[in-house]
């Protein structure tokens, strides 16, 4: 693959990522309408509230139902989004086991970050460390007050200065291009669909025990409808999130090469990282996609039969190949 220039990649990826992100609220509305249509078709529209004189189609009944419930669904999604959006820093720190790294604890890392930020005119982010011998790193935050570069203890100790500088530049590129904000937003929306699917599954399960036999069929059917719609939304939202992540990794690699003028240093660092990227404290897959290389099994498997459709990162060999063409 031939590199076409950072400005070209930036404009293309910004447009595509923005387009993907905009599809999330649209997907919510489409899924609510689908639920309304299935509800009307299978359960008769929930009574006489939606029946009007004359011949009324199922779609008209569904639209009436949709108009009534959509504001509540969108309001709940908005509240959930705002809570997760502004609490993301504490959530990520808790999920990764990261802690602040003081300047006195490691002046080497601070000097590398400061020099890169000064060369780019960037405000210096916070620096966190994960006490793990594996090699990995990520950037997080939604604004200058919360932007953070997090490095594992292993990546600090096992990379030389040029390699570590290239990794830090990669994470600073995510911050500079607002990748971290975009990814956090996508993570929140995927979490919404995941939670709805879980609630529907649990509700369907418990309703089969808590209701009388004559009420079970309707209740279970309703919960299965919610589960079906939520599962469809979860599937498509995951595809959108993965597409955003893959595109952004290429752009951040290019940004690192631009900052350091040493693309081979990042290529060398990626080879070392790929040998041991697994941070033990990271169990949440949504948080894992923030890392420079996805910790866990997905780091090694991109489901090649489907061209890496479900991989949160592009193949590391492909990233190295592009860097070596600079």
C-alpha positions in Angstrom: 0.0 0.0 0.0 1.4 3.4 -1.0 1.2 6.2 1.4 -0.7 9.2 -0.1 0.2 12.0 2.4 -1.0 12.9 5.8 -3.2 15.8 4.8 -5.0 13.6 2.3 -5.5 10.8 4.8 -6.6 13.2 7.5 -9.3 14.8 5.3 -10.6 11.4 4.1 -10.6 9.8 7.5 -12.2 12.8 9.2 -15.1 12.8 6.6 -15.6 9.0 6.8 -15.4 8.9 10.6 -17.8 11.8 11.0 -20.2 10.0 8.6 -20.0 6.8 10.6 -20.5 8.6 13.9 -23.6 10.4 12.5 -25.2 7.0 11.7 -25.4 6.1 15.4 -28.4 8.3 16.3 -30.0 7.5 12.9 -29.6 3.8 13.7 -31.4 4.4 17.1 -34.4 5.9 15.3 -34.5 3.2 12.7 -34.4 0.4 15.3 -37.1 2.1 17.4 -39.3 2.2 14.2 -38.5 -1.4 13.5 -39.5 -2.4 17.0 -42.8 -0.4 16.7 -43.6 -2.2 13.4 -42.9 -5.6 14.8 -44.9 -4.8 17.9 -47.9 -3.7 15.9 -47.6 -6.7 13.5 -47.2 -9.4 16.2 -49.1 -8.0 19.2 -51.8 -6.0 17.5 -50.5 -2.6 18.3 -51.1 -2.8 22.1 -54.8 -2.1 22.1 -57.2 0.5 20.8 -55.0 3.6 21.4 -53.5 3.3 18.0 -56.7 2.3 16.0 -58.4 5.0 13.9 -61.7 4.9 11.9 -61.4 3.4 8.5 -58.6 1.2 7.1 -55.3 1.8 8.8 -52.2 0.1 7.7 -49.7 -1.5 10.1 -47.1 1.0 9.1 -49.4 3.9 10.1 -50.1 2.2 13.4 -46.4 1.7 13.9 -45.6 5.4 13.1 -48.2 6.5 15.7 -46.5 4.2 18.2 -43.1 5.5 17.2 -44.1 9.2 17.6 -45.2 8.4 21.2 -42.2 6.4 22.4 -39.3 7.9 20.3 -38.9 11.0 22.5 -38.5 8.9 25.6 -36.0 6.5 24.0 -33.9 9.4 22.5 -34.1 11.2 25.9 -32.8 8.1 27.7 -30.0 7.6 25.2 -29.0 11.3 25.5 -28.9 11.1 29.4 -26.9 7.9 29.2 -24.6 9.4 26.7 -23.9 12.5 28.7 -23.1 10.5 31.9 -20.8 8.1 30.1 -19.2 11.0 28.1 -18.2 13.1 31.1 -17.3 10.1 33.4 -15.1 8.4 30.8 -11.8 9.3 32.4 -12.6 7.6 35.7 -14.2 4.7 33.9 -11.1 4.1 31.7 -8.6 4.5 34.6 -10.6 2.0 36.6 -10.8 -0.5 33.7 -7.1 -0.3 32.9 -5.6 0.0 36.4 -3.7 3.1 35.4 -2.3 5.8 37.8 -0.6 9.1 37.4 3.1 9.0 36.6 5.0 11.8 38.3 7.9 13.7 36.7 10.3 12.6 39.5 9.3 9.0 39.0 10.4 9.1 35.3 11.9 12.2 33.9 12.8 10.4 30.6 9.1 10.0 29.7 8.2 13.5 30.6 11.1 14.9 28.5 10.0 12.9 25.5 6.4 14.1 25.8 7.3 17.7 26.4 9.6 17.9 23.4 7.1 16.4 21.1 4.3 18.7 22.4 6.6 21.8 22.0 7.4 20.9 18.5 3.7 20.6 17.6 2.4 23.6 19.7 0.3 21.2 21.7 -0.7 21.5 25.4 1.0 18.7 27.3 -1.4 16.0 28.3 -1.4 14.1 31.6 0.8 11.0 31.8 -0.4 7.8 33.4 1.3 4.4 33.8 0.0 0.9 34.0 2.1 -1.4 36.2 2.3 -4.2 33.8 5.3 -5.8 32.0 3.5 -6.1 28.7 4.0 -3.5 26.0 1.1 -1.2 25.2 -0.1 2.4 25.3 -3.2 4.5 24.6 -4.5 8.0 24.6 -7.8 9.1 26.2 -9.8 12.3 27.1 -12.3 14.6 25.6 -10.6 18.0 26.0 -7.3 19.6 27.1 -8.1 19.2 30.8 -8.6 15.5 30.5 -6.3 14.4 27.6 -4.0 11.7 28.9 -1.3 9.5 27.4 -1.0 6.1 29.2 2.0 3.9 28.9 2.6 0.4 30.4 5.6 -0.2 32.6 6.8 -2.7 30.0 6.8 -0.3 27.1 8.7 2.3 29.1 11.4 -0.2 30.1 11.7 -2.3 26.9 11.8 0.4 24.2 14.7 2.6 23.4 14.3 6.4 23.3 13.5 6.6 19.6 10.9 3.8 19.7 9.2 5.2 22.8 9.2 8.6 21.3 7.5 7.2 18.2 4.8 5.5 20.3 4.2 8.7 22.3 3.9 10.6 19.0 1.3 8.1 17.8 -0.8 8.7 20.9 -0.3 12.5 20.6 -1.6 12.2 17.0 -4.8 10.6 18.3 -5.2 13.6 20.6 -4.3 16.1 18.0 -6.8 14.7 15.5 -9.5 14.3 18.2 -9.5 10.5 17.6 -9.9 9.8 21.3 -13.0 11.9 21.6 -14.5 10.2 18.6 -13.7 6.8 19.9 -15.2 7.5 23.3 -18.4 8.6 21.6 -18.6 5.5 19.6 -17.9 3.3 22.6 -20.8 5.0 24.5 -23.2 4.3 21.7 -22.1 0.6 21.4 -22.5 0.3 25.1 -26.1 1.5 24.8 -27.0 -1.2 22.4 -25.2 -3.8 24.5 -27.0 -2.8 27.7 -30.4 -2.8 26.0 -29.7 -6.3 24.6 -28.7 -7.5 28.1 -31.8 -6.0 29.8 -34.1 -7.5 27.2 -32.5 -11.0 27.7 -32.8 -10.8 31.4 -36.4 -9.5 31.3 -37.4 -12.3 28.9 -35.8 -14.8 31.2 -37.4 -13.6 34.5 -40.8 -12.9 33.0 -41.1 -16.6 32.2 -41.0 -17.3 35.9 -42.8 -14.3 37.4 -45.9 -14.1 35.2 -49.0 -16.4 35.0 -49.1 -18.7 32.1 -51.7 -16.7 30.2 -49.4 -13.6 30.4 -46.1 -15.3 29.6 -46.4 -15.6 25.8 -47.1 -11.9 25.2 -44.4 -10.8 27.7 -41.8 -13.1 26.3 -42.6 -12.2 22.8 -42.3 -8.5 23.6 -38.9 -9.0 25.2 -37.7 -11.1 22.3 -38.7 -8.3 20.0 -36.6 -5.9 22.1 -33.8 -8.3 22.1 -33.9 -8.8 18.3 -33.9 -5.1 17.6 -31.1 -4.4 20.2 -29.0 -7.2 18.8 -29.3 -5.8 15.3 -28.4 -2.4 16.5 -25.5 -3.8 18.5 -24.1 -5.6 15.5 -24.2 -2.6 13.2 -22.8 -0.2 15.8 -19.9 -2.5 16.4 -19.1 -2.5 12.7 -19.2 1.3 12.7 -16.9 1.5 15.8 -14.4 -0.9 14.3 -14.3 1.0 11.0 -13.6 4.2 12.9 -10.8 2.5 14.9 -9.0 1.0 11.9 -9.0 4.2 9.9 -7.7 6.2 12.8 -4.8 3.9 13.5 -3.4 4.4 10.1 -3.7 8.2 10.5 -2.0 8.1 13.9 0.9 6.0 12.5 1.4 8.7 9.8 1.2 11.4 12.4 3.9 9.8 14.4 6.2 9.5 11.4 5.5 13.2 10.7 6.4 14.3 14.2 9.5 12.3 14.7 10.7 12.1 11.1 11.6 8.5 11.9 8.9 6.1 10.7 11.2 3.1 11.1 11.3 3.7 14.9 7.5 3.2 15.1 7.8 0.2 12.8 10.4 -1.3 15.2 8.2 -0.5 18.2 5.2 -2.1 16.7 7.1 -5.3 16.1 8.1 -5.4 19.8 4.6 -4.5 21.0 3.0 -7.2 18.8 5.0 -9.9 20.7 3.4 -9.0 24.1 0.5 -6.5 24.0 -1.7 -8.2 26.7 -2.4 -5.9 29.6 -3.8 -8.2 32.3 -6.0 -5.6 33.9 -7.9 -4.9 30.7 -11.0 -7.0 30.5 -13.4 -4.7 28.7 -13.2 -5.0 24.9 -14.5 -1.4 24.3 -11.7 0.0 26.4 -9.1 -2.3 24.8 -9.7 -0.7 21.4 -8.1 2.5 22.6 -4.6 0.8 22.8 -2.0 1.1 20.1 -2.4 -2.7 19.7 -5.6 -4.4 20.9 -4.7 -6.5 24.1 -5.9 -10.1 24.1 -6.9 -12.5 21.5 -8.1 -9.9 19.0 -4.5 -8.7 18.7 -3.7 -11.9 17.0 -6.8 -12.7 15.1 -8.5 -10.4 12.6 -10.9 -13.1 11.3 -9.1 -13.2 8.0 -12.0 -15.0 6.3 -14.0 -11.8 6.6 -11.1 -9.4 5.8 -10.7 -8.3 9.4 -14.2 -6.9 9.5 -14.4 -7.5 13.3 -10.8 -6.4 14.1 -10.5 -3.2 16.0 -7.1 -2.5 14.6 -5.6 -3.1 11.1 -3.1 -6.0 10.8 0.1 -4.8 12.4 2.1 -6.2 9.5 0.3 -3.9 7.2 0.9 -0.9 9.4 4.6 -1.7 9.5 4.7 -2.1 5.7 3.2 1.4 5.2 5.7 2.9 7.7 8.6 1.3 5.9 7.5 3.0 2.6 8.0 6.6 4.0 
